[in-house]
Amino acid sequence: MNFMRFNSTYPRATIVVVTAALLLSGCQKQNAPSLPTAVVTPSGAAPPVDMSPQVYEATADQLLASRLPLEETSKGWIRLFDGHTLFGWEIAGQANWRIEEGTITVDQGEKGFLCTSVPWQDYELTLEFNADAETNSGVFLRAPLKPENVAIDCYEVNIAPDSNPFPTASIVQRLKVDADKAPVQTEKTWRRMTMRLAGNHLQVSLDDTIVTDYTDELGLEIGRISLQHNSGRVAFRDIRLRPLGLEPLLDAELSQWKRYPNMTGEFTIDDDGALLVDGGKTQLESNESYGDFVLATDYKTAAAQTNSGIFFRCIPGDEMMGYECQVSNEMKDGMPLAPADCGAGGIFRRQDARIIAGNIDDWSSLVLVAHGPHFAAWVNGIQVSDIQDTRAADANPRKGLRLDPGTLMIQGHDATTKAWFRNLAIRETVRLRLSGNTK
């Protein structure tokens, strides 16, 4: 089996996909503890429950099999859980979160959460859950790492029995599910829950039936998506998200972009409305600047060696002085877990993509999230990068952490560059205050 490590400092010859969930206190990541060792207990006594973060492995075939079809990814759909690792998730609290047969499962430990590493604002979220009869769990939306009052600091979509004051699909302390519409509760069976959160409006569906429709008078801006362990066993699978509210950036005149005619490459819109980047070192710069955002696009490269990129938080008017989300499907020796040049969705010189998930000579989809010092990207629905820039602040992202907004730039790397982009769209998001239990 090949290996790739959680960070990008790994040997190329043998690769492992490893994800160790991190225990968190406040907003500070702690060093992950070593792997659990054998526990000696008195004869007849049950061993203690292992609450330490687990390390999970996945092969390239397993990860590639979990990609989503283009008809879904072109609409922005991504997987938050790849079915094999906890890449992109963080643990808050001591509970036995684990992966079992393609599910995220928990049943013992203190009350706590499994949280997305990046926050989300407006989106459609869908998942399947399987709970015991008396399980009390939930899906928290726009949540801080450790919510203190669900009536004001997040939305808790409950998973609980009918006897609970807020049965499954209710929004705790805000709105009880419509009992006349809700499907009958069933234990230990898989059920589909879909949540659509746009602005102050939250709709919750159970098994394709809308059962909760809530408008918040005050509203919440942005936060993590968190799975809760309160009591009892619960399992989750097929966790997918589609960001909402993205605005298109491409038109026939490229009216939202600045060209650099003295540079050798060309940018044109083809008959299908796609942006073609053709030959030579060049850049196309957005008129607007963006700080924190969600960006989505489809891309296609003419050959495996084709190199392009999407630069962000750039110094306006300079030559690609920004962070770069790489666009390259080149791999070493045909090994998807060994990107030859950072890999599509990798953050160039910061973190390589953990797998080449793009299709050679065909369209692929890319979603990029930038939030403060944290960046994450998905290719064809699979998360390929998750990094926090810990460098000292600098106006130039090539030299240090840049939090200030900057322009976008589409790159033509060299004379061999021939790449296409379509459905390019962006949504600015709100940055959380760096205090308490937020990032």
C-alpha positions in Angstrom: 0.0 0.0 0.0 1.2 3.5 -0.8 1.4 6.2 1.8 0.9 10.0 1.9 1.2 12.0 5.1 -1.2 14.6 6.5 1.3 17.4 5.7 3.2 17.6 2.5 6.6 16.4 3.8 6.4 12.8 2.8 8.5 10.4 0.7 7.4 10.3 -2.9 8.2 6.6 -3.6 5.7 5.1 -1.2 2.8 7.2 -0.3 0.1 7.1 2.4 -3.1 9.0 2.8 -3.1 9.6 6.6 -5.5 11.8 8.5 -5.0 12.3 12.2 -7.9 14.4 13.7 -6.6 17.0 16.0 -7.8 17.6 19.5 -8.5 21.3 20.0 -8.8 23.6 23.0 -10.2 27.0 22.1 -9.0 27.7 18.6 -5.5 26.4 19.2 -4.4 23.1 17.6 -2.4 20.9 19.9 0.2 18.4 18.8 -1.5 15.1 17.8 -0.7 12.4 20.4 1.1 9.3 19.3 -0.8 6.2 18.2 -2.6 4.3 21.0 -0.7 1.6 22.7 -1.9 -1.6 24.3 -3.8 -1.2 27.5 -3.4 -3.7 30.4 -6.5 -4.2 32.5 -7.4 -6.4 35.5 -8.8 -9.8 34.5 -12.4 -9.5 33.5 -12.4 -5.7 33.4 -13.4 -3.9 30.2 -10.6 -1.9 28.6 -11.1 1.9 28.6 -12.6 3.4 25.5 -9.9 4.7 23.2 -10.5 8.5 22.8 -7.2 9.3 21.0 -7.2 10.6 17.5 -7.0 7.7 15.0 -4.9 7.5 11.9 -6.6 6.3 8.7 -5.2 5.1 5.4 -6.7 5.1 2.0 -5.4 4.0 -1.4 -5.5 6.1 -4.5 -8.2 3.8 -6.0 -10.4 4.3 -2.9 -10.1 8.1 -3.0 -10.6 8.4 -6.7 -13.7 6.1 -6.5 -15.2 8.7 -4.1 -15.1 11.5 -6.7 -18.4 13.0 -7.7 -19.7 13.0 -11.3 -19.1 16.2 -13.3 -22.8 16.9 -13.6 -22.8 17.4 -9.8 -19.4 19.0 -9.3 -20.1 21.6 -12.1 -23.0 22.7 -9.8 -20.5 23.1 -6.9 -21.1 19.9 -5.0 -18.2 18.6 -2.9 -17.7 15.8 -0.4 -16.9 16.9 3.2 -16.1 13.2 4.1 -14.2 11.1 1.6 -15.4 7.8 3.2 -11.9 6.7 4.3 -10.1 9.5 6.2 -10.9 12.5 8.4 -9.1 14.9 6.2 -10.6 18.3 6.6 -12.2 17.6 10.0 -11.1 18.6 13.6 -12.3 17.1 16.9 -13.4 19.3 19.8 -13.8 17.2 23.0 -12.9 13.7 24.1 -15.2 11.2 22.3 -14.4 8.1 20.2 -15.0 9.6 16.7 -13.9 6.9 14.2 -14.4 5.6 10.7 -16.3 2.3 10.4 -17.2 0.8 7.0 -17.3 4.1 5.2 -19.1 6.0 8.0 -18.2 8.5 10.7 -19.3 6.9 14.0 -19.3 7.9 17.6 -20.9 6.4 20.7 -18.9 7.1 23.8 -17.0 9.9 25.5 -17.7 13.4 26.6 -20.1 15.8 24.8 -18.3 17.4 21.9 -18.0 17.8 18.1 -16.4 16.8 14.9 -16.0 20.0 13.0 -15.1 21.1 9.5 -11.7 22.8 9.5 -13.0 25.8 7.5 -16.2 27.7 8.1 -19.1 28.0 5.6 -21.7 30.7 5.1 -24.5 29.9 2.6 -24.9 26.4 1.3 -26.9 23.3 0.8 -25.8 20.4 3.0 -27.0 16.8 2.6 -26.0 13.7 4.6 -27.3 10.3 5.8 -27.5 9.4 9.5 -28.2 6.3 11.4 -29.0 6.6 15.1 -30.1 4.4 18.0 -33.6 4.9 19.5 -32.5 7.1 22.4 -29.5 8.9 20.6 -29.2 12.6 21.1 -27.0 14.1 18.4 -27.3 16.9 15.9 -25.8 18.8 12.9 -24.6 22.3 13.9 -24.5 25.0 11.3 -22.6 28.3 11.3 -21.2 27.2 14.6 -18.2 28.2 16.7 -15.8 25.4 17.6 -17.5 25.0 21.0 -21.0 26.5 21.0 -22.2 27.9 24.3 -25.8 28.8 23.6 -27.5 27.3 20.5 -30.3 29.8 20.7 -28.0 32.6 19.7 -24.5 31.4 18.5 -25.4 28.6 15.9 -28.2 26.6 14.4 -28.5 23.1 15.9 -30.5 20.7 13.6 -31.4 18.0 16.1 -31.2 14.2 15.9 -33.3 13.0 18.8 -36.3 10.7 19.5 -39.9 11.9 19.3 -40.0 12.2 23.1 -37.4 15.0 23.0 -38.7 18.6 23.1 -36.9 19.1 19.8 -37.3 15.8 17.8 -35.1 15.0 14.7 -35.0 17.9 12.2 -36.0 20.5 14.8 -33.8 23.6 15.2 -33.0 23.4 18.9 -34.3 26.4 21.0 -35.7 27.9 17.8 -38.3 25.8 16.0 -39.9 22.4 16.6 -40.3 20.1 13.6 -43.8 20.0 12.0 -45.1 16.7 13.4 -47.7 16.5 10.7 -45.0 16.6 8.0 -42.2 14.7 9.6 -41.7 11.0 8.6 -42.1 8.5 11.4 -39.0 8.1 13.4 -37.1 4.8 12.8 -34.2 3.6 14.8 -31.0 2.1 13.4 -31.9 2.8 9.8 -30.3 5.2 7.3 -32.2 8.5 6.8 -31.4 11.4 4.5 -31.3 14.9 5.9 -30.8 18.0 3.7 -30.3 21.5 5.1 -30.4 24.6 2.9 -29.1 27.7 4.6 -29.2 31.0 2.7 -29.0 34.3 4.5 -31.3 34.1 7.5 -33.4 31.3 6.0 -32.9 27.7 6.9 -34.9 24.8 5.5 -34.5 21.2 6.7 -35.7 18.1 4.8 -36.1 14.6 6.0 -36.2 11.8 3.4 -36.9 14.5 0.7 -39.8 16.1 2.7 -39.3 19.7 3.9 -40.2 19.5 7.6 -38.7 22.7 9.1 -38.7 26.2 7.6 -37.1 28.8 9.8 -36.2 32.5 9.3 -33.9 34.0 11.9 -34.7 37.7 12.7 -31.1 38.4 13.6 -29.1 35.9 11.6 -25.6 34.5 11.9 -22.8 35.3 9.5 -20.4 32.3 9.1 -19.2 29.3 11.1 -18.2 25.6 11.0 -20.4 22.6 10.2 -20.2 20.3 13.2 -21.4 16.8 14.0 -22.4 16.4 17.6 -21.9 13.7 20.1 -24.2 14.1 23.1 -25.4 10.7 24.0 -26.0 7.3 22.3 -24.6 6.0 19.0 -24.8 7.9 15.7 -23.2 7.3 12.3 -23.0 9.7 9.3 -22.1 9.0 5.7 -22.4 10.6 2.2 -21.8 14.2 3.6 -22.0 16.6 0.7 -22.1 20.4 0.4 -22.9 22.9 -2.4 -22.0 26.6 -1.7 -24.7 29.1 -2.6 -24.6 32.7 -3.9 -21.6 32.6 -6.1 -21.4 35.3 -8.7 -20.1 34.6 -12.3 -16.8 36.1 -13.3 -16.7 35.4 -17.0 -18.5 37.0 -19.9 -17.7 37.4 -23.6 -15.9 40.7 -23.2 -14.0 39.7 -20.0 -15.3 42.9 -18.6 -14.4 42.0 -15.0 -10.7 41.4 -15.9 -7.6 43.4 -16.8 -5.4 42.1 -19.6 -1.6 42.5 -19.8 -1.0 42.9 -23.6 2.8 43.2 -23.2 2.9 39.6 -21.9 3.1 36.9 -24.5 0.2 34.6 -23.7 -3.4 35.1 -24.8 -6.8 34.9 -23.1 -9.9 34.4 -25.2 -13.5 33.3 -24.7 -14.3 30.4 -27.0 -17.6 29.6 -28.7 -18.8 27.6 -25.6 -18.2 30.5 -23.3 -15.0 29.0 -21.8 -11.9 31.0 -21.1 -8.9 29.7 -23.1 -5.4 30.4 -21.7 -3.0 29.8 -24.6 0.8 29.9 -24.6 3.3 32.1 -23.0 3.9 33.6 -19.6 0.9 35.9 -18.9 -1.8 36.8 -16.4 -5.4 38.0 -16.4 -6.2 40.1 -13.3 -9.6 40.6 -11.7 -10.8 44.2 -11.4 -12.1 43.5 -7.9 -10.1 42.4 -4.8 -11.2 39.6 -2.5 -10.1 38.6 1.0 -12.2 35.6 2.2 -14.2 33.8 -0.4 -15.5 30.6 -1.9 -14.5 30.2 -5.6 -15.7 27.5 -8.0 -14.7 26.6 -11.6 -14.4 23.8 -14.1 -11.0 23.5 -15.7 -9.4 21.4 -18.5 -5.8 21.1 -19.5 -4.6 20.1 -23.0 -2.0 17.7 -21.6 -0.9 16.2 -18.3 2.1 18.6 -18.2 0.0 21.7 -18.8 0.6 24.2 -16.0 -1.8 27.0 -15.0 -3.0 28.4 -11.7 -5.5 30.6 -9.9 -3.7 33.2 -7.9 -5.5 35.0 -5.0 -4.9 37.9 -2.6 -2.5 39.2 -5.1 -0.7 42.5 -4.9 -2.7 44.5 -7.5 -0.8 45.3 -10.7 2.2 43.2 -9.7 3.3 40.0 -11.5 1.4 37.2 -9.9 2.5 38.1 -6.4 -0.2 36.1 -4.5 -1.1 32.7 -3.2 -1.4 30.2 -6.0 -4.0 27.4 -6.2 -2.3 25.1 -8.7 -3.9 23.8 -11.8 -1.9 20.8 -13.0 -2.8 17.1 -13.4 0.8 16.0 -13.8 1.9 13.1 -11.6 5.0 11.1 -11.1 5.3 7.6 -12.6 1.6 7.4 -13.1 1.0 7.6 -9.3 -2.0 9.8 -8.4 -0.7 10.2 -4.9 2.6 11.7 -6.1 1.9 15.1 -7.8 4.7 16.1 -10.1 4.2 19.9 -9.7 2.1 20.5 -6.5 -1.1 19.1 -8.1 -4.4 20.7 -8.9 -5.9 22.2 -5.8 -2.6 22.3 -4.0 -1.4 25.6 -2.6 1.9 26.1 -4.5 5.0 26.1 -2.2 2.7 25.7 0.8 1.1 22.3 0.5 0.9 19.8 -2.3 -2.4 18.3 -3.3 -2.7 14.9 -1.5 -3.9 13.3 -4.7 -4.3 14.1 -8.4 -8.0 14.0 -8.6 -8.4 15.8 -11.9 -9.1 14.1 -15.2 -6.5 14.3 -18.0 -7.9 15.8 -21.3 -11.3 16.3 -19.8 -13.2 18.7 -17.6 -12.6 18.7 -13.9 -14.1 20.9 -11.1 -12.3 22.9 -8.5 -13.6 24.6 -5.4 -11.3 26.8 -3.4 -12.0 28.3 0.1 -9.9 31.1 1.6 -10.7 32.1 5.2 -8.2 34.1 7.1 -4.9 32.1 7.2 -6.8 28.9 6.3 -7.1 27.5 2.7 -8.7 24.4 1.4 -9.5 23.0 -2.1 -11.6 20.2 -3.6 -11.1 18.7 -7.1 -13.9 16.7 -8.5 -15.6 16.7 -5.1 -12.6 15.4 -3.2 -10.7 17.6 -0.7 -7.1 17.7 -1.8 -5.6 20.4 0.4 -6.2 21.9 3.9 -3.6 24.3 5.2 -3.1 27.1 7.6 -0.4 29.7 6.8 1.5 30.2 10.0 4.2 32.5 8.6 4.7 36.1 9.9 2.6 38.7 8.2 3.8 40.2 4.9 2.1 42.2 2.2 3.5 39.7 -0.3 2.0 36.2 0.1 5.2 34.7 -1.4 7.1 36.0 1.6 4.5 35.7 4.4 0.9 35.6 5.6 -1.3 38.0 3.7 -4.8 38.6 5.2 -5.6 41.7 3.3 -7.8 41.4 0.2 -6.1 41.2 -3.2 -6.9 40.5 -6.8 -7.4 37.2 -8.5 -5.0 36.3 -11.4 -5.4 33.5 -14.0 -2.0 32.3 -15.0 -0.4 31.4 -18.3 2.7 29.6 -17.1 4.8 29.1 -20.3 4.6 28.6 -24.0 3.1 25.1 -23.6 0.2 26.3 -21.5 -3.2 25.5 -23.0 -6.0 25.4 -20.4 -9.7 26.2 -20.2 -11.8 27.6 -17.4 -15.6 27.8 -17.4 -18.4 28.4 -14.8 -15.9 30.5 -12.9 -17.7 32.1 -10.0 -17.0 33.6 -6.5 -18.7 34.6 -3.3 -17.0 36.8 -0.7 -17.5 35.6 2.9 -17.3 37.2 6.3 -14.2 36.7 8.4 -14.7 35.5 12.0 -13.2 37.6 14.7 -10.0 36.0 16.1 -11.3 35.5 19.6 -12.6 32.8 22.0 -13.5 29.6 20.2 -13.5 30.8 16.6 -10.8 30.9 14.0 
